[in-house]
Amino acid sequence: MPPASGQSGGKSGGELKQAVLLAGAGRMGAAMARGWLRNPKAAGFGKLHVIEPQPSEEVADWAKGGKINLNRKPQPVDIAVLAMKPQGFAKAASGVAAWIGPNTLVVSIMAGVTMRTISAALGVTKVARAMPNTPGAIGMGVTGYALSSKCGEAEKAATEKLLAPLGGVVGPLDETKIDAVTAVSGSGPAYVFLLAEALEAAAKAAGLPDAVAAELARKTVIGAGALLSEGGDPADLRKAVTSPGGTTAAALDVLMAPGAMPELIRKAVEAAAKRGAELSREAEKKS
Ligand SMILES: NC(=O)c1ccc[n+]([C@@H]2O[C@H](COP(=O)([O-])OP(=O)(O)OC[C@H]3O[C@@H](n4cnc5c(N)ncnc54)[C@H](OP(=O)(O)O)[C@@H]3O)[C@@H](O)[C@H]2O)c1
């Protein structure tokens, strides 16, 4: 992507840097900015412009330290990242539009706001729509993304670089798959937290003191996640703790019975994807 003309660019290693706007520096937006500022060379762009009505202390400090331009006068940027709440987008759109040039790539992490809505509101054709998840706030998330048809290799690379501070990046996918991504990884942390809650409740029911139950459940989920992060296949890891006729096998006979955990999770993901599609349609009607 060539930098937008007249940008705050500047030279670095002989390359013009791109101007980037972050609209919304809440939990997710700030997590991305933190990553970009930690490693500006890897992020590969010039000074970051941030618009945020209520900057946190951290964001205000970045501005005081000259790391970002906060709530300054708009100028067309190469990339605009939309990280405000979806319900705030319609109101925010006119403010963001002042930062949009003819070639601006818009990268949105807003849940349920379609590329069509974004293109119509901002008059852009290059749009990336991404679905992160809450572990992204500590760089341990996974984000699925889709690109509009006007995006090429440069926009793909820029999008992946921008999303990298949130954790893993998966894509590009067709936009029609974003509801499924939302249902699996967007909502997915809640399923795992529920597992931790249920395990804690079961530990108490099995007679363990409250504090012990809480610690055993929490650390079991954390430890299993850490083992999984080493790269093994989840089914292999499960089989490795399951001796035939043993205690784990007795539990898994219950959890894997017809209609039990695998089927429930499939139904839960189906319900979430259906709700995601409904919410997108409702948002589109309102916009
Ligand atoms: N958290 C998640 O797990 C998750 C997962 C997937 C996708 N997302 C998406 O990520 C986006 C951000 O989520 P979040 O959890 O980071 O929300 P958040 O903490 O509420 O951050 C949104 C920020 O945008 C600011 N904002 C509001 N109007 C604005 C405007 N006109 N211009 C610039 N900034 C504006 C808000 O300021 P005020 O506080 O003043 O309103 C707030 O600081 C959402 O669209 C959400 O759908 C989040």
The ligand as a MOL file (V3000), in Angstrom:
LIG
                    3D

  0  0  0     0  0            999 V3000
M  V30 BEGIN CTAB
M  V30 COUNTS 48 52 0 0 0
M  V30 BEGIN ATOM
M  V30 1 N -13.9060 -7.3840 24.1130 0
M  V30 2 C -14.0400 -8.4320 23.3210 0
M  V30 3 O -13.9380 -9.5980 23.6760 0
M  V30 4 C -14.3070 -8.2500 21.8790 0
M  V30 5 C -14.3550 -9.3780 21.0610 0
M  V30 6 C -14.6040 -9.1830 19.7240 0
M  V30 7 C -14.8060 -7.9120 19.2390 0
M  V30 8 N -14.7610 -6.8460 20.0740 0 CHG=1
M  V30 9 C -15.0230 -5.5480 19.5260 0
M  V30 10 O -13.9880 -4.6740 19.8380 0
M  V30 11 C -14.5310 -3.3730 19.9490 0
M  V30 12 C -13.9780 -2.7240 21.1810 0
M  V30 13 O -14.3280 -3.5080 22.3120 0
M  V30 14 P -13.7510 -3.1280 23.7280 0
M  V30 15 O -14.0360 -4.2610 24.6350 0
M  V30 16 O -12.3580 -2.6320 23.5620 0 CHG=-1
M  V30 17 O -14.7150 -1.8770 24.0910 0
M  V30 18 P -14.4230 -0.6270 24.9760 0
M  V30 19 O -13.4330 -0.9400 26.0330 0
M  V30 20 O -15.7530 -0.0400 25.3690 0
M  V30 21 O -13.7240 0.3680 23.9630 0
M  V30 22 C -14.3910 1.1350 22.9950 0
M  V30 23 C -13.7980 2.5400 23.0690 0
M  V30 24 O -14.2380 3.3270 21.9610 0
M  V30 25 C -14.4860 4.6230 22.4370 0
M  V30 26 N -15.3540 5.4390 21.5840 0
M  V30 27 C -16.6830 5.6310 21.6520 0
M  V30 28 N -17.0910 6.4810 20.7120 0
M  V30 29 C -16.0050 6.8690 20.0230 0
M  V30 30 C -15.7910 7.7700 18.9370 0
M  V30 31 N -16.7920 8.4630 18.3930 0
M  V30 32 N -14.5380 7.9190 18.4650 0
M  V30 33 C -13.5450 7.2700 19.0400 0
M  V30 34 N -13.6820 6.4070 20.0730 0
M  V30 35 C -14.9000 6.1970 20.5620 0
M  V30 36 C -15.1210 4.3760 23.7890 0
M  V30 37 O -15.1030 5.5390 24.5450 0
M  V30 38 P -16.2490 5.7580 25.6700 0
M  V30 39 O -15.8870 4.8540 26.7830 0
M  V30 40 O -16.1760 7.1820 25.9910 0
M  V30 41 O -17.5550 5.3760 25.0330 0
M  V30 42 C -14.2450 3.2650 24.3490 0
M  V30 43 O -13.1250 3.7640 25.0090 0
M  V30 44 C -16.0540 -3.5110 19.9840 0
M  V30 45 O -16.5800 -3.0570 18.7640 0
M  V30 46 C -16.2840 -4.9670 20.1270 0
M  V30 47 O -17.4080 -5.3890 19.3900 0
M  V30 48 C -14.5050 -6.9850 21.3850 0
M  V30 END ATOM
M  V30 BEGIN BOND
M  V30 1 1 1 2
M  V30 2 2 2 3
M  V30 3 1 2 4
M  V30 4 1 4 5
M  V30 5 2 4 48
M  V30 6 2 5 6
M  V30 7 1 6 7
M  V30 8 2 7 8
M  V30 9 1 8 9
M  V30 10 1 8 48
M  V30 11 1 9 10
M  V30 12 1 9 46
M  V30 13 1 10 11
M  V30 14 1 11 12
M  V30 15 1 11 44
M  V30 16 1 12 13
M  V30 17 1 13 14
M  V30 18 2 14 15
M  V30 19 1 14 16
M  V30 20 1 14 17
M  V30 21 1 17 18
M  V30 22 2 18 19
M  V30 23 1 18 20
M  V30 24 1 18 21
M  V30 25 1 21 22
M  V30 26 1 22 23
M  V30 27 1 23 24
M  V30 28 1 23 42
M  V30 29 1 24 25
M  V30 30 1 25 26
M  V30 31 1 25 36
M  V30 32 1 26 27
M  V30 33 1 26 35
M  V30 34 2 27 28
M  V30 35 1 28 29
M  V30 36 1 29 30
M  V30 37 2 29 35
M  V30 38 1 30 31
M  V30 39 2 30 32
M  V30 40 1 32 33
M  V30 41 2 33 34
M  V30 42 1 34 35
M  V30 43 1 36 37
M  V30 44 1 36 42
M  V30 45 1 37 38
M  V30 46 2 38 39
M  V30 47 1 38 40
M  V30 48 1 38 41
M  V30 49 1 42 43
M  V30 50 1 44 45
M  V30 51 1 44 46
M  V30 52 1 46 47
M  V30 END BOND
M  V30 END CTAB
M  END
